[in-house]
Amino acid sequence: MVRMLANGVCLAALMLGAHAAQAAEAEQCRAVRMAEPGWNDLAFTTGVANVLLGALGYQPQSSVLGINVIYEGMKNNDLDLFLGYWDPAMVTYYEPYKKDGTVENVRVNLEGAKYTFAVPTYVWDAGVKDFADLHKFADRFGKKMYGIEPGSNQLMMDAIADPSLGLDGWQVVESSEAGMLSEVGYEIKEKQFIVFQGWAPHPMNTMYDFKYLTGGDKFFGPNFGAATVTTQVRKGYLQQCPNVAQFLKNLAFDIDFENVGMGYLINDGMKPEDGALKAITLNKNRLDAWLAGVTTFDGKPGLAAVKEKLGL
């Protein structure tokens, strides 16, 4: 009986070892190549993925690139994943890669987002409540609207090009998210007219008193550009790296979580990974869902390993 029990224990140990070895990810999956376009919401969520994947024993890499470059990178196998496909705002960017099948959707990771033109509340009170009102105050706006990074403002340019809005001669001032918000803060302080690209989640919604404009359905979709954000990967990645795939299928956020996390970056000046670690530490209950069925790179239980690595 003792010998049988001993043999049984040995067999069980061998089976567990074999299972762990089988669960270990392929070496080609160790480096996880991500990118984001320099937007604080995506810097933060990509930071969360960076922290968790690192704690799981992967070697995550994140680059700040233009949207077109991100899609070309996934198509050409230079990047693995992107956490920031805003639908419908980015439909035109994604369409060619959707058609040729080189970029695949994993899951919606955020619901309740929105993305459209915005003006300070005093400008809204003055009569600018709709896209169609902008041309009436062209001189006060200086025929300018403020966007973010070059390559990310096509919908603004499409609105200017639409003859029905009477915005001929207007220009989009492109800089960066931080540059745009700095201008917004200055103009609000001076009570000047400004129209800019607004969205949620973002701390701007609590930092500044502003309103979203109606009338942009043609460009941004209905309900003030109501949007979802989706995780995307290069073709075949989910099959090649099934453990990372399971993690990506689990990883989802909400507006409140992102508003607070983005505030760590924008208001507190934290780096994305530092802000992400703080947010994870204060919301460690989320780890159960994020890491369900996920192992470390070498096949060990993921949840326990992450908690130990992060000191949670």
Contacts in CASP RR format, 6 or more apart in sequence:
PFRMAT RR
TARGET T0000
AUTHOR 0000-0000-0000
METHOD contacts of the structure
MODEL  1
MVRMLANGVCLAALMLGAHAAQAAEAEQCRAVRMAEPGWNDLAFTTGVAN
VLLGALGYQPQSSVLGINVIYEGMKNNDLDLFLGYWDPAMVTYYEPYKKD
GTVENVRVNLEGAKYTFAVPTYVWDAGVKDFADLHKFADRFGKKMYGIEP
GSNQLMMDAIADPSLGLDGWQVVESSEAGMLSEVGYEIKEKQFIVFQGWA
PHPMNTMYDFKYLTGGDKFFGPNFGAATVTTQVRKGYLQQCPNVAQFLKN
LAFDIDFENVGMGYLINDGMKPEDGALKAITLNKNRLDAWLAGVTTFDGK
PGLAAVKEKLGL
20 298 0 8 1.000
20 299 0 8 1.000
20 300 0 8 1.000
21 299 0 8 1.000
23 243 0 8 1.000
23 295 0 8 1.000
23 299 0 8 1.000
24 295 0 8 1.000
24 297 0 8 1.000
24 298 0 8 1.000
24 299 0 8 1.000
25 58 0 8 1.000
25 241 0 8 1.000
25 242 0 8 1.000
25 243 0 8 1.000
25 244 0 8 1.000
25 295 0 8 1.000
25 297 0 8 1.000
25 298 0 8 1.000
25 299 0 8 1.000
26 240 0 8 1.000
26 241 0 8 1.000
28 240 0 8 1.000
28 241 0 8 1.000
29 58 0 8 1.000
29 240 0 8 1.000
29 241 0 8 1.000
29 243 0 8 1.000
29 244 0 8 1.000
29 297 0 8 1.000
30 57 0 8 1.000
30 58 0 8 1.000
30 59 0 8 1.000
30 297 0 8 1.000
31 58 0 8 1.000
31 59 0 8 1.000
31 60 0 8 1.000
31 61 0 8 1.000
32 49 0 8 1.000
32 53 0 8 1.000
32 58 0 8 1.000
32 59 0 8 1.000
32 60 0 8 1.000
32 61 0 8 1.000
32 80 0 8 1.000
32 81 0 8 1.000
32 241 0 8 1.000
32 244 0 8 1.000
33 61 0 8 1.000
33 63 0 8 1.000
33 78 0 8 1.000
33 79 0 8 1.000
33 80 0 8 1.000
33 81 0 8 1.000
34 46 0 8 1.000
34 49 0 8 1.000
34 50 0 8 1.000
34 60 0 8 1.000
34 61 0 8 1.000
34 62 0 8 1.000
34 63 0 8 1.000
34 79 0 8 1.000
34 80 0 8 1.000
34 81 0 8 1.000
34 82 0 8 1.000
34 83 0 8 1.000
35 62 0 8 1.000
35 63 0 8 1.000
35 64 0 8 1.000
35 65 0 8 1.000
35 69 0 8 1.000
35 70 0 8 1.000
35 73 0 8 1.000
35 79 0 8 1.000
35 82 0 8 1.000
36 42 0 8 1.000
36 43 0 8 1.000
36 46 0 8 1.000
36 62 0 8 1.000
36 63 0 8 1.000
36 64 0 8 1.000
36 65 0 8 1.000
36 70 0 8 1.000
36 82 0 8 1.000
36 83 0 8 1.000
36 84 0 8 1.000
37 64 0 8 1.000
37 65 0 8 1.000
37 66 0 8 1.000
37 67 0 8 1.000
37 70 0 8 1.000
37 149 0 8 1.000
37 152 0 8 1.000
38 64 0 8 1.000
38 149 0 8 1.000
38 176 0 8 1.000
38 177 0 8 1.000
39 148 0 8 1.000
39 149 0 8 1.000
39 152 0 8 1.000
39 177 0 8 1.000
40 177 0 8 1.000
40 202 0 8 1.000
40 262 0 8 1.000
40 263 0 8 1.000
40 265 0 8 1.000
40 266 0 8 1.000
41 199 0 8 1.000
41 201 0 8 1.000
41 202 0 8 1.000
41 229 0 8 1.000
41 258 0 8 1.000
41 262 0 8 1.000
42 83 0 8 1.000
42 84 0 8 1.000
43 64 0 8 1.000
43 265 0 8 1.000
43 272 0 8 1.000
44 258 0 8 1.000
44 261 0 8 1.000
44 262 0 8 1.000
44 264 0 8 1.000
44 265 0 8 1.000
44 272 0 8 1.000
44 275 0 8 1.000
44 276 0 8 1.000
44 279 0 8 1.000
45 83 0 8 1.000
45 84 0 8 1.000
45 109 0 8 1.000
45 110 0 8 1.000
45 253 0 8 1.000
45 258 0 8 1.000
46 62 0 8 1.000
46 83 0 8 1.000
46 272 0 8 1.000
47 62 0 8 1.000
47 272 0 8 1.000
47 273 0 8 1.000
47 275 0 8 1.000
47 276 0 8 1.000
48 251 0 8 1.000
48 253 0 8 1.000
48 276 0 8 1.000
48 279 0 8 1.000
48 280 0 8 1.000
49 60 0 8 1.000
49 83 0 8 1.000
49 251 0 8 1.000
50 60 0 8 1.000
50 62 0 8 1.000
50 272 0 8 1.000
50 273 0 8 1.000
50 276 0 8 1.000
51 273 0 8 1.000
51 276 0 8 1.000
51 277 0 8 1.000
51 280 0 8 1.000
51 310 0 8 1.000
52 247 0 8 1.000
52 251 0 8 1.000
52 280 0 8 1.000
52 290 0 8 1.000
52 291 0 8 1.000
52 306 0 8 1.000
53 60 0 8 1.000
53 244 0 8 1.000
53 247 0 8 1.000
54 60 0 8 1.000
54 309 0 8 1.000
55 305 0 8 1.000
55 306 0 8 1.000
55 309 0 8 1.000
55 310 0 8 1.000
56 247 0 8 1.000
56 294 0 8 1.000
56 295 0 8 1.000
56 296 0 8 1.000
56 297 0 8 1.000
56 302 0 8 1.000
56 305 0 8 1.000
56 306 0 8 1.000
57 296 0 8 1.000
57 297 0 8 1.000
57 298 0 8 1.000
57 305 0 8 1.000
58 244 0 8 1.000
58 297 0 8 1.000
62 272 0 8 1.000
63 79 0 8 1.000
66 149 0 8 1.000
66 151 0 8 1.000
66 152 0 8 1.000
67 90 0 8 1.000
67 93 0 8 1.000
67 151 0 8 1.000
67 152 0 8 1.000
68 93 0 8 1.000
68 151 0 8 1.000
70 79 0 8 1.000
70 82 0 8 1.000
71 82 0 8 1.000
71 93 0 8 1.000
71 94 0 8 1.000
71 96 0 8 1.000
71 97 0 8 1.000
71 103 0 8 1.000
72 78 0 8 1.000
73 79 0 8 1.000
73 234 0 8 1.000
74 80 0 8 1.000
74 81 0 8 1.000
74 82 0 8 1.000
74 97 0 8 1.000
74 102 0 8 1.000
74 103 0 8 1.000
74 232 0 8 1.000
74 233 0 8 1.000
74 234 0 8 1.000
75 97 0 8 1.000
75 100 0 8 1.000
75 102 0 8 1.000
75 103 0 8 1.000
75 234 0 8 1.000
77 234 0 8 1.000
79 234 0 8 1.000
80 233 0 8 1.000
80 234 0 8 1.000
80 237 0 8 1.000
80 241 0 8 1.000
80 244 0 8 1.000
81 106 0 8 1.000
81 231 0 8 1.000
81 232 0 8 1.000
81 233 0 8 1.000
81 234 0 8 1.000
81 237 0 8 1.000
81 244 0 8 1.000
81 248 0 8 1.000
82 103 0 8 1.000
82 231 0 8 1.000
82 232 0 8 1.000
82 233 0 8 1.000
83 109 0 8 1.000
83 229 0 8 1.000
83 231 0 8 1.000
83 251 0 8 1.000
84 109 0 8 1.000
84 229 0 8 1.000
84 230 0 8 1.000
84 231 0 8 1.000
84 232 0 8 1.000
85 94 0 8 1.000
85 105 0 8 1.000
85 229 0 8 1.000
85 230 0 8 1.000
85 231 0 8 1.000
85 232 0 8 1.000
86 113 0 8 1.000
86 115 0 8 1.000
86 227 0 8 1.000
86 228 0 8 1.000
86 229 0 8 1.000
87 94 0 8 1.000
87 227 0 8 1.000
87 228 0 8 1.000
87 229 0 8 1.000
87 230 0 8 1.000
88 220 0 8 1.000
88 221 0 8 1.000
88 225 0 8 1.000
88 227 0 8 1.000
89 115 0 8 1.000
89 155 0 8 1.000
89 220 0 8 1.000
89 225 0 8 1.000
89 227 0 8 1.000
92 154 0 8 1.000
93 154 0 8 1.000
94 103 0 8 1.000
94 232 0 8 1.000
97 103 0 8 1.000
101 235 0 8 1.000
102 234 0 8 1.000
102 235 0 8 1.000
103 232 0 8 1.000
103 233 0 8 1.000
103 234 0 8 1.000
103 235 0 8 1.000
104 232 0 8 1.000
104 233 0 8 1.000
104 234 0 8 1.000
104 235 0 8 1.000
104 236 0 8 1.000
104 237 0 8 1.000
104 238 0 8 1.000
105 230 0 8 1.000
105 231 0 8 1.000
105 232 0 8 1.000
106 230 0 8 1.000
106 231 0 8 1.000
106 232 0 8 1.000
106 233 0 8 1.000
106 238 0 8 1.000
106 245 0 8 1.000
106 248 0 8 1.000
106 249 0 8 1.000
107 230 0 8 1.000
107 231 0 8 1.000
107 248 0 8 1.000
107 249 0 8 1.000
107 251 0 8 1.000
107 252 0 8 1.000
108 228 0 8 1.000
108 229 0 8 1.000
108 230 0 8 1.000
108 231 0 8 1.000
108 252 0 8 1.000
109 229 0 8 1.000
109 230 0 8 1.000
109 231 0 8 1.000
109 251 0 8 1.000
109 252 0 8 1.000
109 253 0 8 1.000
110 201 0 8 1.000
110 228 0 8 1.000
110 229 0 8 1.000
110 252 0 8 1.000
110 253 0 8 1.000
110 254 0 8 1.000
110 255 0 8 1.000
110 258 0 8 1.000
111 228 0 8 1.000
111 254 0 8 1.000
112 200 0 8 1.000
112 226 0 8 1.000
112 227 0 8 1.000
112 228 0 8 1.000
112 255 0 8 1.000
113 199 0 8 1.000
113 200 0 8 1.000
113 201 0 8 1.000
113 226 0 8 1.000
113 227 0 8 1.000
113 228 0 8 1.000
113 229 0 8 1.000
113 255 0 8 1.000
114 199 0 8 1.000
114 200 0 8 1.000
114 212 0 8 1.000
114 223 0 8 1.000
114 224 0 8 1.000
114 225 0 8 1.000
114 226 0 8 1.000
114 227 0 8 1.000
115 197 0 8 1.000
115 198 0 8 1.000
115 199 0 8 1.000
115 220 0 8 1.000
115 225 0 8 1.000
115 227 0 8 1.000
116 197 0 8 1.000
116 198 0 8 1.000
116 199 0 8 1.000
116 212 0 8 1.000
116 213 0 8 1.000
116 216 0 8 1.000
116 219 0 8 1.000
116 220 0 8 1.000
116 224 0 8 1.000
116 225 0 8 1.000
117 131 0 8 1.000
117 134 0 8 1.000
117 145 0 8 1.000
117 156 0 8 1.000
117 159 0 8 1.000
117 195 0 8 1.000
117 196 0 8 1.000
117 197 0 8 1.000
117 198 0 8 1.000
117 212 0 8 1.000
117 213 0 8 1.000
117 216 0 8 1.000
118 195 0 8 1.000
118 196 0 8 1.000
118 197 0 8 1.000
118 198 0 8 1.000
118 210 0 8 1.000
118 211 0 8 1.000
118 212 0 8 1.000
118 213 0 8 1.000
119 128 0 8 1.000
119 193 0 8 1.000
119 194 0 8 1.000
119 195 0 8 1.000
119 196 0 8 1.000
119 210 0 8 1.000
119 211 0 8 1.000
119 213 0 8 1.000
120 184 0 8 1.000
120 187 0 8 1.000
120 188 0 8 1.000
120 194 0 8 1.000
120 208 0 8 1.000
120 209 0 8 1.000
120 210 0 8 1.000
120 211 0 8 1.000
121 209 0 8 1.000
121 210 0 8 1.000
121 211 0 8 1.000
122 191 0 8 1.000
123 137 0 8 1.000
123 193 0 8 1.000
123 194 0 8 1.000
123 195 0 8 1.000
124 210 0 8 1.000
124 211 0 8 1.000
124 213 0 8 1.000
126 137 0 8 1.000
126 193 0 8 1.000
127 133 0 8 1.000
127 136 0 8 1.000
127 137 0 8 1.000
128 134 0 8 1.000
128 136 0 8 1.000
128 137 0 8 1.000
128 193 0 8 1.000
128 195 0 8 1.000
128 213 0 8 1.000
129 211 0 8 1.000
129 213 0 8 1.000
129 214 0 8 1.000
130 213 0 8 1.000
130 214 0 8 1.000
130 215 0 8 1.000
131 159 0 8 1.000
131 165 0 8 1.000
131 213 0 8 1.000
131 214 0 8 1.000
131 215 0 8 1.000
131 216 0 8 1.000
132 164 0 8 1.000
132 165 0 8 1.000
132 215 0 8 1.000
133 213 0 8 1.000
134 141 0 8 1.000
134 145 0 8 1.000
134 165 0 8 1.000
134 167 0 8 1.000
134 195 0 8 1.000
134 213 0 8 1.000
135 165 0 8 1.000
135 166 0 8 1.000
135 167 0 8 1.000
137 193 0 8 1.000
138 167 0 8 1.000
138 170 0 8 1.000
140 193 0 8 1.000
141 170 0 8 1.000
141 193 0 8 1.000
141 194 0 8 1.000
141 195 0 8 1.000
142 193 0 8 1.000
143 167 0 8 1.000
143 169 0 8 1.000
143 170 0 8 1.000
143 171 0 8 1.000
144 170 0 8 1.000
144 171 0 8 1.000
144 172 0 8 1.000
144 173 0 8 1.000
145 156 0 8 1.000
145 160 0 8 1.000
145 170 0 8 1.000
145 171 0 8 1.000
145 172 0 8 1.000
145 173 0 8 1.000
145 195 0 8 1.000
145 196 0 8 1.000
145 197 0 8 1.000
146 172 0 8 1.000
146 173 0 8 1.000
146 175 0 8 1.000
146 180 0 8 1.000
146 183 0 8 1.000
146 184 0 8 1.000
146 194 0 8 1.000
146 195 0 8 1.000
146 196 0 8 1.000
146 197 0 8 1.000
147 153 0 8 1.000
147 156 0 8 1.000
147 172 0 8 1.000
147 173 0 8 1.000
147 174 0 8 1.000
147 175 0 8 1.000
147 180 0 8 1.000
147 196 0 8 1.000
147 197 0 8 1.000
148 174 0 8 1.000
148 175 0 8 1.000
148 176 0 8 1.000
148 177 0 8 1.000
148 180 0 8 1.000
148 197 0 8 1.000
149 174 0 8 1.000
149 175 0 8 1.000
149 176 0 8 1.000
149 177 0 8 1.000
150 174 0 8 1.000
151 174 0 8 1.000
153 172 0 8 1.000
153 174 0 8 1.000
153 197 0 8 1.000
155 219 0 8 1.000
155 220 0 8 1.000
156 172 0 8 1.000
156 197 0 8 1.000
157 172 0 8 1.000
158 219 0 8 1.000
159 165 0 8 1.000
159 167 0 8 1.000
159 216 0 8 1.000
159 219 0 8 1.000
160 167 0 8 1.000
160 168 0 8 1.000
160 169 0 8 1.000
160 170 0 8 1.000
160 171 0 8 1.000
160 172 0 8 1.000
162 218 0 8 1.000
162 219 0 8 1.000
173 180 0 8 1.000
173 183 0 8 1.000
175 183 0 8 1.000
178 266 0 8 1.000
180 196 0 8 1.000
180 197 0 8 1.000
181 204 0 8 1.000
181 207 0 8 1.000
181 266 0 8 1.000
183 194 0 8 1.000
183 196 0 8 1.000
184 194 0 8 1.000
184 196 0 8 1.000
184 204 0 8 1.000
184 208 0 8 1.000
184 210 0 8 1.000
185 208 0 8 1.000
187 193 0 8 1.000
187 194 0 8 1.000
188 194 0 8 1.000
188 208 0 8 1.000
188 209 0 8 1.000
188 210 0 8 1.000
195 213 0 8 1.000
198 204 0 8 1.000
198 210 0 8 1.000
198 212 0 8 1.000
200 255 0 8 1.000
200 259 0 8 1.000
201 255 0 8 1.000
201 256 0 8 1.000
201 258 0 8 1.000
201 259 0 8 1.000
201 262 0 8 1.000
202 259 0 8 1.000
202 262 0 8 1.000
203 259 0 8 1.000
203 262 0 8 1.000
203 263 0 8 1.000
203 266 0 8 1.000
203 267 0 8 1.000
204 210 0 8 1.000
205 259 0 8 1.000
206 259 0 8 1.000
207 267 0 8 1.000
212 224 0 8 1.000
214 224 0 8 1.000
216 225 0 8 1.000
217 225 0 8 1.000
220 227 0 8 1.000
231 248 0 8 1.000
231 251 0 8 1.000
233 245 0 8 1.000
233 248 0 8 1.000
237 244 0 8 1.000
237 245 0 8 1.000
238 245 0 8 1.000
238 248 0 8 1.000
239 245 0 8 1.000
243 294 0 8 1.000
243 295 0 8 1.000
243 297 0 8 1.000
243 299 0 8 1.000
246 293 0 8 1.000
246 294 0 8 1.000
247 290 0 8 1.000
247 291 0 8 1.000
247 294 0 8 1.000
250 289 0 8 1.000
250 290 0 8 1.000
250 291 0 8 1.000
250 292 0 8 1.000
250 293 0 8 1.000
250 294 0 8 1.000
251 290 0 8 1.000
252 289 0 8 1.000
257 279 0 8 1.000
257 283 0 8 1.000
257 286 0 8 1.000
260 279 0 8 1.000
261 275 0 8 1.000
261 276 0 8 1.000
261 278 0 8 1.000
261 279 0 8 1.000
264 270 0 8 1.000
264 274 0 8 1.000
264 275 0 8 1.000
264 278 0 8 1.000
264 279 0 8 1.000
265 271 0 8 1.000
265 272 0 8 1.000
265 275 0 8 1.000
268 275 0 8 1.000
270 278 0 8 1.000
277 310 0 8 1.000
280 286 0 8 1.000
280 287 0 8 1.000
280 310 0 8 1.000
280 312 0 8 1.000
281 310 0 8 1.000
281 312 0 8 1.000
284 307 0 8 1.000
284 312 0 8 1.000
287 303 0 8 1.000
287 306 0 8 1.000
287 307 0 8 1.000
287 312 0 8 1.000
288 303 0 8 1.000
291 302 0 8 1.000
291 303 0 8 1.000
291 306 0 8 1.000
292 303 0 8 1.000
293 302 0 8 1.000
294 302 0 8 1.000
294 303 0 8 1.000
295 301 0 8 1.000
295 302 0 8 1.000
296 302 0 8 1.000
296 305 0 8 1.000
306 312 0 8 1.000
END
